Amino acid sequence: MFTPIIRSLLDTDLYKLTMLSPMLHRFPANQAVYSFVCRNTPEYPLASLQAEVEAQIEHLCTLTYTEEELDYLATKSFFKSDFIDFLRIFHFQRRYITVSTEGDTLTVVARGPQIHVMGFEIFVLSIINELYFRRYATPEAMEEGRKRLAEKILMLRDFRTQSPVAEVTAPNVLKFANGTSAPMAGGALHTIRHPFQFFDFGTRRRFSRDWHEEMVATLAREVPQYFRGTSNVYLAKKYGLSAIGTMAHEYLQTFQAVGVQLRNFQKEALEAWVHEYRGDLGVALTDVVGMDAFLSDFDLYFAKLFDGLRHDSGDPVVWGEKALAHYQRLRIDAHTKRLVFSDGLNIPKALRLYDHFSDRVQCGFGIGTDLSNDMGVPALNIVMKLTECNGQPVAKLSDTPGKTLCSDETFLAYLRQVFKQAA
């Protein structure tokens, strides 16, 4: 019996939509290739899932946005009306995606107009994950997942009672994390920390759709003071949460292949984002060619226009200190900015980073696999990345070497040369 995994086109990450809008407006004729990769060794061959993956993709290609869903998206003031009209007629087309195998390897490639194929990514990853983990979806595994989630919630509650940090809520008044308040003594020094906030970023690597929803609903009910949203648009709509997300690597990588000088592709991408959103969605991703190269382009103009930065590779403490030093050089008060951490996080790591940075800058923590797929079964490390645009290779020079991605070693070497990075 066929059971559809994807039942709504909103069951994806917000940044797929926020990137689609500028692509529609600036590069509607772009041609692109997105390729699926499994970075670790699964417990059984993904190739065995081929027929089921194809059936799920066939179903995905029958879905369209409902008027209720479009009305919800229209409440997001950053989306232009013509983009909502485009979504009204949009549906995925089966001819643009192929599924094949070679030995034990599953290959999925989406090839066609970028505005029609870029959205496949999150859906394909969710489909493959759920099909793979169905054989592990026992009552025992679900109870283990609930137990681990309860431990995370307890850790957050302990953090609330044990951490005597405070924030200024009115002139000369401190409000502590445990709910108490006190006047500020004249001349006394206090540790003032920005609030701890974390988000669900787990759609692409979730154990299942049902577990993802249960996890989000539980966190929203149990720790609403800390759990402030989800990247999943469907769940944000259903539970009245903030939908979180701005841009991913593919957005900036696209500008490597649209006729701008390669050395200036980051500036062009950031400028286009500002033009599209006029101050909304102001968190920029920094690691397409590494943090140092990003900061060399992130001048006073962009630093003032963007609300903050997102970390996705490399040592997060080193990255955060570089960001703070950069704001200081530009004479920008870091308390007005936000650093979002989203690389392989769990609750303990997020709390340690919060303790390190939160008295100097606003912080946010996007947690993925550790929330949506912590069931006592090894998770898959799968991605579906932009590898080619307009017939040209594109690349990411990650601050974590294992995350560097490019299908053309010659282009990768040239990109390193342009941005003065060692191999």
C-alpha positions as a Markdown table, in Angstrom:
| # | Residue | x | y | z |
|---|---|---|---|---|
| 1 | Met | 0.0 | 0.0 | 0.0 |
| 2 | Phe | 1.4 | 3.4 | -1.1 |
| 3 | Thr | 1.6 | 5.9 | 1.7 |
| 4 | Pro | 2.6 | 9.4 | 0.6 |
| 5 | Ile | 5.4 | 11.1 | 2.5 |
| 6 | Ile | 5.0 | 14.6 | 1.2 |
| 7 | Arg | 1.4 | 15.8 | 1.4 |
| 8 | Ser | 1.9 | 19.6 | 1.2 |
| 9 | Leu | 4.3 | 21.8 | -0.8 |
| 10 | Leu | 4.6 | 23.8 | 2.4 |
| 11 | Asp | 6.4 | 20.8 | 4.0 |
| 12 | Thr | 9.8 | 22.3 | 3.1 |
| 13 | Asp | 12.3 | 24.8 | 4.5 |
| 14 | Leu | 11.4 | 28.5 | 4.3 |
| 15 | Tyr | 14.7 | 29.3 | 2.6 |
| 16 | Lys | 13.8 | 27.3 | -0.5 |
| 17 | Leu | 11.0 | 29.8 | -1.0 |
| 18 | Thr | 13.0 | 32.9 | 0.0 |
| 19 | Met | 15.7 | 31.9 | -2.5 |
| 20 | Leu | 13.2 | 31.0 | -5.2 |
| 21 | Ser | 11.7 | 34.5 | -5.3 |
| 22 | Pro | 14.9 | 36.4 | -6.3 |
| 23 | Met | 15.8 | 33.6 | -8.7 |
| 24 | Leu | 12.4 | 34.1 | -10.4 |
| 25 | His | 12.8 | 37.9 | -10.5 |
| 26 | Arg | 16.5 | 38.0 | -11.7 |
| 27 | Phe | 17.3 | 34.7 | -13.4 |
| 28 | Pro | 14.2 | 33.0 | -14.7 |
| 29 | Ala | 16.1 | 31.4 | -17.6 |
| 30 | Asn | 18.9 | 29.9 | -15.5 |
| 31 | Gln | 19.5 | 26.2 | -16.1 |
| 32 | Ala | 20.8 | 24.2 | -13.2 |
| 33 | Val | 21.8 | 20.7 | -11.9 |
| 34 | Tyr | 21.2 | 19.5 | -8.4 |
| 35 | Ser | 22.9 | 16.2 | -7.3 |
| 36 | Phe | 22.1 | 13.9 | -4.4 |
| 37 | Val | 25.1 | 12.7 | -2.3 |
| 38 | Cys | 25.2 | 10.5 | 0.8 |
| 39 | Arg | 28.3 | 11.5 | 2.8 |
| 40 | Asn | 28.4 | 8.5 | 5.2 |
| 41 | Thr | 27.9 | 4.7 | 4.8 |
| 42 | Pro | 24.3 | 3.6 | 5.4 |
| 43 | Glu | 23.4 | 0.4 | 7.2 |
| 44 | Tyr | 21.9 | -1.0 | 4.0 |
| 45 | Pro | 22.2 | 0.2 | 0.4 |
| 46 | Leu | 20.2 | 3.2 | -0.6 |
| 47 | Ala | 20.0 | 1.7 | -4.1 |
| 48 | Ser | 17.3 | -0.7 | -2.7 |
| 49 | Leu | 15.0 | 2.3 | -2.3 |
| 50 | Gln | 15.0 | 3.3 | -6.0 |
| 51 | Ala | 11.4 | 2.1 | -6.8 |
| 52 | Glu | 10.0 | 3.6 | -3.7 |
| 53 | Val | 11.8 | 6.9 | -4.2 |
| 54 | Glu | 10.5 | 7.1 | -7.7 |
| 55 | Ala | 6.9 | 6.5 | -6.6 |
| 56 | Gln | 7.2 | 9.2 | -4.0 |
| 57 | Ile | 8.5 | 11.7 | -6.5 |
| 58 | Glu | 5.7 | 10.8 | -8.9 |
| 59 | His | 3.3 | 11.7 | -6.1 |
| 60 | Leu | 5.2 | 14.9 | -5.3 |
| 61 | Cys | 4.8 | 16.0 | -8.9 |
| 62 | Thr | 1.0 | 15.9 | -8.5 |
| 63 | Leu | 0.9 | 18.4 | -5.7 |
| 64 | Thr | 0.0 | 22.1 | -6.0 |
| 65 | Tyr | -0.3 | 24.9 | -3.5 |
| 66 | Thr | -3.8 | 25.2 | -2.0 |
| 67 | Glu | -5.5 | 28.6 | -1.7 |
| 68 | Glu | -5.2 | 28.4 | 2.0 |
| 69 | Glu | -1.5 | 27.8 | 1.8 |
| 70 | Leu | -1.1 | 30.7 | -0.6 |
| 71 | Asp | -3.1 | 33.0 | 1.7 |
| 72 | Tyr | -0.7 | 32.0 | 4.5 |
| 73 | Leu | 2.4 | 32.8 | 2.4 |
| 74 | Ala | 0.8 | 36.1 | 1.3 |
| 75 | Thr | 0.8 | 37.1 | 5.0 |
| 76 | Lys | 4.6 | 37.2 | 4.8 |
| 77 | Ser | 5.2 | 40.8 | 3.8 |
| 78 | Phe | 8.6 | 40.0 | 2.2 |
| 79 | Phe | 7.0 | 38.0 | -0.6 |
| 80 | Lys | 5.8 | 40.0 | -3.6 |
| 81 | Ser | 2.4 | 39.4 | -5.1 |
| 82 | Asp | 3.8 | 38.2 | -8.4 |
| 83 | Phe | 5.7 | 35.5 | -6.6 |
| 84 | Ile | 2.5 | 34.2 | -4.9 |
| 85 | Asp | 0.9 | 34.2 | -8.4 |
| 86 | Phe | 3.8 | 32.1 | -9.7 |
| 87 | Leu | 3.3 | 29.6 | -6.9 |
| 88 | Arg | -0.4 | 29.4 | -7.7 |
| 89 | Ile | 0.5 | 27.8 | -11.1 |
| 90 | Phe | 3.6 | 26.0 | -9.9 |
| 91 | His | 4.0 | 22.2 | -9.8 |
| 92 | Phe | 7.1 | 20.0 | -9.9 |
| 93 | Gln | 7.7 | 18.3 | -13.3 |
| 94 | Arg | 8.8 | 14.7 | -13.4 |
| 95 | Arg | 10.8 | 15.1 | -16.5 |
| 96 | Tyr | 13.3 | 17.3 | -14.7 |
| 97 | Ile | 14.4 | 14.6 | -12.2 |
| 98 | Thr | 16.0 | 11.2 | -12.6 |
| 99 | Val | 16.6 | 8.4 | -10.1 |
| 100 | Ser | 19.1 | 5.6 | -10.9 |
| 101 | Thr | 21.5 | 3.2 | -9.2 |
| 102 | Glu | 25.1 | 2.0 | -9.7 |
| 103 | Gly | 25.9 | -0.9 | -7.5 |
| 104 | Asp | 24.7 | 0.1 | -3.9 |
| 105 | Thr | 24.7 | 3.8 | -4.8 |
| 106 | Leu | 21.5 | 5.7 | -5.3 |
| 107 | Thr | 21.8 | 8.6 | -7.7 |
| 108 | Val | 19.2 | 11.4 | -7.9 |
| 109 | Val | 19.8 | 14.3 | -10.3 |
| 110 | Ala | 17.4 | 17.3 | -10.9 |
| 111 | Arg | 18.3 | 19.0 | -14.2 |
| 112 | Gly | 16.4 | 21.9 | -15.8 |
| 113 | Pro | 15.3 | 25.5 | -15.3 |
| 114 | Gln | 16.6 | 26.5 | -11.9 |
| 115 | Ile | 13.2 | 27.9 | -10.7 |
| 116 | His | 11.7 | 24.5 | -11.4 |
| 117 | Val | 14.3 | 22.2 | -10.0 |
| 118 | Met | 15.8 | 24.0 | -7.0 |
| 119 | Gly | 12.8 | 23.1 | -4.8 |
| 120 | Phe | 13.3 | 19.3 | -5.2 |
| 121 | Glu | 16.1 | 19.3 | -2.6 |
| 122 | Ile | 14.3 | 19.2 | 0.7 |
| 123 | Phe | 11.5 | 17.0 | -0.6 |
| 124 | Val | 14.0 | 14.4 | -2.0 |
| 125 | Leu | 16.0 | 14.4 | 1.2 |
| 126 | Ser | 12.9 | 14.0 | 3.4 |
| 127 | Ile | 11.6 | 11.2 | 1.1 |
| 128 | Ile | 14.9 | 9.2 | 1.2 |
| 129 | Asn | 15.3 | 9.6 | 4.9 |
| 130 | Glu | 11.8 | 8.4 | 5.7 |
| 131 | Leu | 11.9 | 5.5 | 3.3 |
| 132 | Tyr | 15.3 | 4.5 | 4.8 |
| 133 | Phe | 14.2 | 4.7 | 8.4 |
| 134 | Arg | 10.8 | 3.0 | 8.0 |
| 135 | Arg | 12.4 | -0.3 | 8.9 |
| 136 | Tyr | 13.7 | 1.2 | 12.1 |
| 137 | Ala | 10.4 | 2.9 | 13.0 |
| 138 | Thr | 9.5 | 0.4 | 15.8 |
| 139 | Pro | 7.6 | 1.3 | 19.0 |
| 140 | Glu | 10.9 | 0.9 | 20.8 |
| 141 | Ala | 12.6 | 3.5 | 18.6 |
| 142 | Met | 9.8 | 5.9 | 19.0 |
| 143 | Glu | 9.9 | 5.6 | 22.8 |
| 144 | Glu | 13.7 | 6.1 | 22.7 |
| 145 | Gly | 13.2 | 9.3 | 20.6 |
| 146 | Arg | 10.7 | 10.6 | 23.1 |
| 147 | Lys | 13.0 | 9.8 | 26.0 |
| 148 | Arg | 15.9 | 11.7 | 24.4 |
| 149 | Leu | 13.6 | 14.6 | 23.6 |
| 150 | Ala | 12.5 | 14.7 | 27.3 |
| 151 | Glu | 16.1 | 14.8 | 28.4 |
| 152 | Lys | 16.7 | 17.8 | 26.1 |
| 153 | Ile | 13.7 | 19.6 | 27.6 |
| 154 | Leu | 14.9 | 18.8 | 31.1 |
| 155 | Met | 18.3 | 20.2 | 30.2 |
| 156 | Leu | 16.7 | 23.4 | 29.1 |
| 157 | Arg | 14.6 | 23.7 | 32.2 |
| 158 | Asp | 17.7 | 23.2 | 34.4 |
| 159 | Phe | 19.5 | 25.9 | 32.4 |
| 160 | Arg | 16.6 | 28.2 | 33.1 |
| 161 | Thr | 16.8 | 27.7 | 36.9 |
| 162 | Gln | 20.6 | 27.6 | 37.2 |
| 163 | Ser | 21.6 | 30.5 | 34.9 |
| 164 | Pro | 21.3 | 33.8 | 36.7 |
| 165 | Val | 21.8 | 35.9 | 33.6 |
| 166 | Ala | 19.6 | 39.0 | 33.1 |
| 167 | Glu | 18.5 | 41.3 | 30.4 |
| 168 | Val | 17.5 | 45.0 | 30.6 |
| 169 | Thr | 13.7 | 45.3 | 30.1 |
| 170 | Ala | 13.2 | 48.8 | 31.4 |
| 171 | Pro | 15.5 | 51.7 | 32.5 |
| 172 | Asn | 17.4 | 50.5 | 35.6 |
| 173 | Val | 15.5 | 47.2 | 35.8 |
| 174 | Leu | 16.9 | 43.7 | 35.3 |
| 175 | Lys | 14.7 | 40.7 | 34.4 |
| 176 | Phe | 16.4 | 37.4 | 35.2 |
| 177 | Ala | 16.0 | 34.2 | 33.2 |
| 178 | Asn | 14.2 | 32.5 | 36.1 |
| 179 | Gly | 11.4 | 35.1 | 35.9 |
| 180 | Thr | 12.5 | 37.4 | 38.8 |
| 181 | Ser | 13.5 | 41.0 | 38.5 |
| 182 | Ala | 15.5 | 43.5 | 40.5 |
| 183 | Pro | 16.5 | 47.2 | 40.2 |
| 184 | Met | 20.0 | 47.9 | 39.0 |
| 185 | Ala | 22.1 | 49.3 | 41.8 |
| 186 | Gly | 23.8 | 52.6 | 40.8 |
| 187 | Gly | 27.2 | 52.0 | 39.5 |
| 188 | Ala | 27.0 | 48.2 | 39.9 |
| 189 | Leu | 28.3 | 46.0 | 37.1 |
| 190 | His | 25.9 | 43.3 | 35.8 |
| 191 | Thr | 26.3 | 40.5 | 33.3 |
| 192 | Ile | 23.6 | 41.3 | 30.7 |
| 193 | Arg | 22.9 | 38.5 | 28.2 |
| 194 | His | 20.6 | 38.3 | 25.3 |
| 195 | Pro | 17.9 | 35.7 | 25.5 |
| 196 | Phe | 18.6 | 32.1 | 24.5 |
| 197 | Gln | 16.6 | 31.1 | 21.4 |
| 198 | Phe | 16.8 | 28.0 | 19.3 |
| 199 | Phe | 14.9 | 26.7 | 16.2 |
| 200 | Asp | 14.2 | 23.5 | 14.4 |
| 201 | Phe | 16.2 | 23.1 | 11.3 |
| 202 | Gly | 15.6 | 19.3 | 10.8 |
| 203 | Thr | 13.3 | 18.9 | 7.8 |
| 204 | Arg | 16.0 | 17.5 | 5.5 |
| 205 | Arg | 17.2 | 14.8 | 7.8 |
| 206 | Arg | 14.2 | 13.9 | 9.8 |
| 207 | Phe | 13.4 | 10.4 | 11.0 |
| 208 | Ser | 9.9 | 10.7 | 9.6 |
| 209 | Arg | 7.2 | 13.4 | 8.9 |
| 210 | Asp | 5.2 | 12.3 | 11.9 |
| 211 | Trp | 8.1 | 12.3 | 14.3 |
| 212 | His | 9.1 | 15.7 | 13.1 |
| 213 | Glu | 5.7 | 17.1 | 13.8 |
| 214 | Glu | 5.5 | 15.5 | 17.2 |
| 215 | Met | 8.9 | 16.9 | 18.2 |
| 216 | Val | 8.1 | 20.4 | 17.1 |
| 217 | Ala | 4.7 | 20.3 | 18.8 |
| 218 | Thr | 6.3 | 19.0 | 22.0 |
| 219 | Leu | 9.0 | 21.7 | 22.1 |
| 220 | Ala | 6.5 | 24.5 | 21.3 |
| 221 | Arg | 4.4 | 23.3 | 24.3 |
| 222 | Glu | 7.1 | 22.5 | 26.8 |
| 223 | Val | 9.8 | 25.2 | 26.3 |
| 224 | Pro | 8.1 | 28.1 | 24.3 |
| 225 | Gln | 10.4 | 30.6 | 26.0 |
| 226 | Tyr | 13.4 | 29.1 | 24.2 |
| 227 | Phe | 11.9 | 27.3 | 21.2 |
| 228 | Arg | 11.2 | 30.2 | 18.8 |
| 229 | Gly | 10.4 | 28.7 | 15.5 |
| 230 | Thr | 11.0 | 26.1 | 12.7 |
| 231 | Ser | 12.4 | 26.2 | 9.2 |
| 232 | Asn | 9.5 | 24.0 | 8.1 |
| 233 | Val | 6.8 | 26.2 | 6.6 |
| 234 | Tyr | 4.0 | 23.7 | 7.1 |
| 235 | Leu | 4.7 | 23.2 | 10.8 |
| 236 | Ala | 5.2 | 26.9 | 11.3 |
| 237 | Lys | 1.7 | 27.5 | 9.8 |
| 238 | Lys | 0.1 | 24.6 | 11.8 |
| 239 | Tyr | 1.5 | 25.5 | 15.2 |
| 240 | Gly | 1.6 | 29.3 | 14.9 |
| 241 | Leu | 5.4 | 29.4 | 15.0 |
| 242 | Ser | 7.8 | 31.7 | 13.3 |
| 243 | Ala | 9.1 | 30.3 | 10.0 |
| 244 | Ile | 12.9 | 30.7 | 10.1 |
| 245 | Gly | 15.3 | 31.0 | 7.1 |
| 246 | Thr | 16.9 | 33.3 | 4.6 |
| 247 | Met | 19.5 | 31.9 | 2.2 |
| 248 | Ala | 21.6 | 28.8 | 1.6 |
| 249 | His | 24.8 | 28.0 | -0.3 |
| 250 | Glu | 23.0 | 27.5 | -3.6 |
| 251 | Tyr | 21.9 | 31.2 | -3.7 |
| 252 | Leu | 25.4 | 32.6 | -3.5 |
| 253 | Gln | 26.9 | 29.8 | -5.7 |
| 254 | Thr | 24.4 | 30.7 | -8.5 |
| 255 | Phe | 26.2 | 34.1 | -8.8 |
| 256 | Gln | 29.4 | 32.2 | -9.8 |
| 257 | Ala | 27.7 | 31.4 | -13.1 |
| 258 | Val | 25.6 | 34.4 | -14.1 |
| 259 | Gly | 28.2 | 36.6 | -15.9 |
| 260 | Val | 29.6 | 38.6 | -13.0 |
| 261 | Gln | 33.3 | 38.7 | -12.2 |
| 262 | Leu | 34.0 | 35.7 | -10.1 |
| 263 | Arg | 35.9 | 37.8 | -7.5 |
| 264 | Asn | 32.7 | 39.8 | -7.0 |
| 265 | Phe | 30.1 | 37.1 | -6.9 |
| 266 | Gln | 29.4 | 37.4 | -3.1 |
| 267 | Lys | 28.9 | 41.1 | -3.3 |
| 268 | Glu | 26.5 | 40.7 | -6.3 |
| 269 | Ala | 24.6 | 38.0 | -4.4 |
| 270 | Leu | 24.3 | 40.2 | -1.2 |
| 271 | Glu | 23.3 | 43.2 | -3.3 |
| 272 | Ala | 20.6 | 41.3 | -5.1 |
| 273 | Trp | 19.2 | 40.0 | -1.7 |
| 274 | Val | 19.0 | 43.6 | -0.4 |
| 275 | His | 17.2 | 44.7 | -3.6 |
| 276 | Glu | 14.7 | 41.8 | -3.3 |
| 277 | Tyr | 13.9 | 42.1 | 0.4 |
| 278 | Arg | 14.6 | 45.7 | 1.3 |
| 279 | Gly | 15.6 | 45.0 | 4.9 |
| 280 | Asp | 13.7 | 41.8 | 5.6 |
| 281 | Leu | 15.4 | 38.4 | 6.0 |
| 282 | Gly | 18.6 | 40.0 | 6.9 |
| 283 | Val | 20.8 | 37.1 | 7.9 |
| 284 | Ala | 23.7 | 36.3 | 5.5 |
| 285 | Leu | 25.4 | 32.9 | 5.1 |
| 286 | Thr | 29.2 | 33.3 | 5.3 |
| 287 | Asp | 30.9 | 30.1 | 4.3 |
| 288 | Val | 30.6 | 29.6 | 0.5 |
| 289 | Val | 34.3 | 30.5 | 0.1 |
| 290 | Gly | 35.2 | 30.7 | 3.8 |
| 291 | Met | 34.7 | 33.3 | 6.5 |
| 292 | Asp | 37.8 | 35.3 | 5.8 |
| 293 | Ala | 36.9 | 35.7 | 2.1 |
| 294 | Phe | 33.3 | 36.6 | 3.1 |
| 295 | Leu | 34.4 | 39.3 | 5.6 |
| 296 | Ser | 36.6 | 40.9 | 3.0 |
| 297 | Asp | 33.4 | 41.5 | 0.9 |
| 298 | Phe | 31.2 | 42.3 | 3.9 |
| 299 | Asp | 32.0 | 45.9 | 4.1 |
| 300 | Leu | 30.3 | 48.7 | 6.2 |
| 301 | Tyr | 27.5 | 49.0 | 3.6 |
| 302 | Phe | 26.5 | 45.3 | 3.9 |
| 303 | Ala | 27.3 | 45.1 | 7.6 |
| 304 | Lys | 24.8 | 47.9 | 8.3 |
| 305 | Leu | 22.1 | 46.5 | 5.9 |
| 306 | Phe | 22.2 | 42.9 | 7.2 |
| 307 | Asp | 20.9 | 42.0 | 10.6 |
| 308 | Gly | 23.4 | 39.2 | 11.2 |
| 309 | Leu | 25.4 | 36.2 | 9.9 |
| 310 | Arg | 24.9 | 32.4 | 9.9 |
| 311 | His | 27.6 | 29.9 | 10.7 |
| 312 | Asp | 27.5 | 26.5 | 8.9 |
| 313 | Ser | 31.1 | 25.2 | 8.9 |
| 314 | Gly | 34.4 | 25.5 | 10.7 |
| 315 | Asp | 35.0 | 26.1 | 14.4 |
| 316 | Pro | 32.0 | 28.1 | 15.6 |
| 317 | Val | 33.9 | 30.0 | 18.3 |
| 318 | Val | 36.6 | 31.1 | 15.9 |
| 319 | Trp | 34.0 | 32.1 | 13.4 |
| 320 | Gly | 32.0 | 34.1 | 16.0 |
| 321 | Glu | 35.1 | 35.9 | 17.3 |
| 322 | Lys | 36.0 | 36.8 | 13.7 |
| 323 | Ala | 32.5 | 38.2 | 13.2 |
| 324 | Leu | 32.6 | 40.3 | 16.4 |
| 325 | Ala | 36.1 | 41.6 | 15.6 |
| 326 | His | 34.8 | 42.6 | 12.1 |
| 327 | Tyr | 31.8 | 44.5 | 13.6 |
| 328 | Gln | 34.2 | 46.2 | 16.0 |
| 329 | Arg | 36.5 | 47.3 | 13.2 |
| 330 | Leu | 33.5 | 48.8 | 11.4 |
| 331 | Arg | 32.4 | 50.6 | 14.6 |
| 332 | Ile | 29.1 | 48.7 | 14.7 |
| 333 | Asp | 27.6 | 47.8 | 18.0 |
| 334 | Ala | 27.4 | 44.0 | 18.0 |
| 335 | His | 24.5 | 44.0 | 20.4 |
| 336 | Thr | 22.3 | 45.2 | 17.5 |
| 337 | Lys | 23.3 | 42.2 | 15.4 |
| 338 | Arg | 22.6 | 38.4 | 15.5 |
| 339 | Leu | 24.9 | 35.4 | 15.0 |
| 340 | Val | 23.0 | 32.2 | 14.0 |
| 341 | Phe | 24.8 | 28.9 | 14.6 |
| 342 | Ser | 23.6 | 25.9 | 12.5 |
| 343 | Asp | 26.4 | 23.4 | 12.0 |
| 344 | Gly | 25.9 | 20.0 | 13.6 |
| 345 | Leu | 24.4 | 21.5 | 16.8 |
| 346 | Asn | 22.8 | 19.8 | 19.8 |
| 347 | Ile | 21.4 | 21.4 | 22.9 |
| 348 | Pro | 24.6 | 21.2 | 25.1 |
| 349 | Lys | 26.8 | 22.7 | 22.3 |
| 350 | Ala | 24.2 | 25.4 | 21.7 |
| 351 | Leu | 24.2 | 26.3 | 25.4 |
| 352 | Arg | 28.0 | 26.4 | 25.5 |
| 353 | Leu | 28.1 | 28.8 | 22.5 |
| 354 | Tyr | 25.4 | 30.9 | 24.1 |
| 355 | Asp | 27.5 | 31.1 | 27.3 |
| 356 | His | 30.5 | 32.3 | 25.2 |
| 357 | Phe | 28.8 | 34.9 | 23.1 |
| 358 | Ser | 25.4 | 36.0 | 24.5 |
| 359 | Asp | 26.8 | 38.9 | 26.6 |
| 360 | Arg | 28.2 | 40.5 | 23.4 |
| 361 | Val | 25.8 | 39.7 | 20.6 |
| 362 | Gln | 22.3 | 38.3 | 20.0 |
| 363 | Cys | 22.4 | 34.6 | 19.3 |
| 364 | Gly | 20.2 | 32.0 | 17.6 |
| 365 | Phe | 20.7 | 28.3 | 17.2 |
| 366 | Gly | 19.3 | 26.2 | 14.4 |
| 367 | Ile | 19.4 | 22.5 | 15.4 |
| 368 | Gly | 18.7 | 19.9 | 12.8 |
| 369 | Thr | 19.5 | 16.2 | 13.1 |
| 370 | Asp | 19.8 | 16.1 | 16.9 |
| 371 | Leu | 16.2 | 17.2 | 17.2 |
| 372 | Ser | 14.5 | 15.5 | 14.2 |
| 373 | Asn | 16.5 | 12.3 | 14.0 |
| 374 | Asp | 17.9 | 11.4 | 17.5 |
| 375 | Met | 16.3 | 8.0 | 17.9 |
| 376 | Gly | 19.2 | 5.7 | 18.8 |
| 377 | Val | 19.8 | 4.8 | 15.1 |
| 378 | Pro | 22.7 | 6.3 | 13.1 |
| 379 | Ala | 21.5 | 9.1 | 11.0 |
| 380 | Leu | 22.2 | 9.5 | 7.3 |
| 381 | Asn | 24.4 | 12.4 | 6.2 |
| 382 | Ile | 22.7 | 13.3 | 2.9 |
| 383 | Val | 22.7 | 16.4 | 0.8 |
| 384 | Met | 21.4 | 17.5 | -2.6 |
| 385 | Lys | 23.5 | 20.4 | -3.8 |
| 386 | Leu | 23.7 | 22.7 | -6.7 |
| 387 | Thr | 26.6 | 21.4 | -8.8 |
| 388 | Glu | 26.2 | 23.2 | -12.1 |
| 389 | Cys | 24.5 | 26.4 | -13.3 |
| 390 | Asn | 24.2 | 27.6 | -16.9 |
| 391 | Gly | 26.6 | 24.9 | -18.1 |
| 392 | Gln | 29.3 | 26.0 | -15.7 |
| 393 | Pro | 30.5 | 24.3 | -12.5 |
| 394 | Val | 29.9 | 26.0 | -9.1 |
| 395 | Ala | 31.6 | 25.3 | -5.9 |
| 396 | Lys | 31.7 | 25.8 | -2.1 |
| 397 | Leu | 35.0 | 26.2 | -0.4 |
| 398 | Ser | 33.9 | 25.3 | 3.1 |
| 399 | Asp | 35.7 | 26.1 | 6.3 |
| 400 | Thr | 35.2 | 22.4 | 7.1 |
| 401 | Pro | 37.2 | 20.5 | 4.4 |
| 402 | Gly | 34.8 | 17.6 | 4.2 |
| 403 | Lys | 32.0 | 19.9 | 3.2 |
| 404 | Thr | 33.8 | 21.4 | 0.2 |
| 405 | Leu | 31.8 | 20.4 | -2.9 |
| 406 | Cys | 32.5 | 20.7 | -6.6 |
| 407 | Ser | 32.3 | 18.4 | -9.6 |
| 408 | Asp | 35.1 | 20.1 | -11.4 |
| 409 | Glu | 38.6 | 20.2 | -9.9 |
| 410 | Thr | 39.9 | 22.8 | -12.4 |
| 411 | Phe | 37.2 | 25.3 | -11.4 |
| 412 | Leu | 37.7 | 24.5 | -7.7 |
| 413 | Ala | 41.4 | 25.3 | -8.1 |
| 414 | Tyr | 40.6 | 28.5 | -9.9 |
| 415 | Leu | 38.2 | 29.6 | -7.2 |
| 416 | Arg | 40.8 | 28.9 | -4.6 |
| 417 | Gln | 43.3 | 31.0 | -6.6 |
| 418 | Val | 40.9 | 33.9 | -6.9 |
| 419 | Phe | 40.1 | 34.0 | -3.2 |
| 420 | Lys | 43.7 | 33.2 | -2.2 |
| 421 | Gln | 42.9 | 29.9 | -0.4 |
| 422 | Ala | 45.2 | 27.0 | 0.0 |
| 423 | Ala | 44.2 | 23.6 | -1.2 |
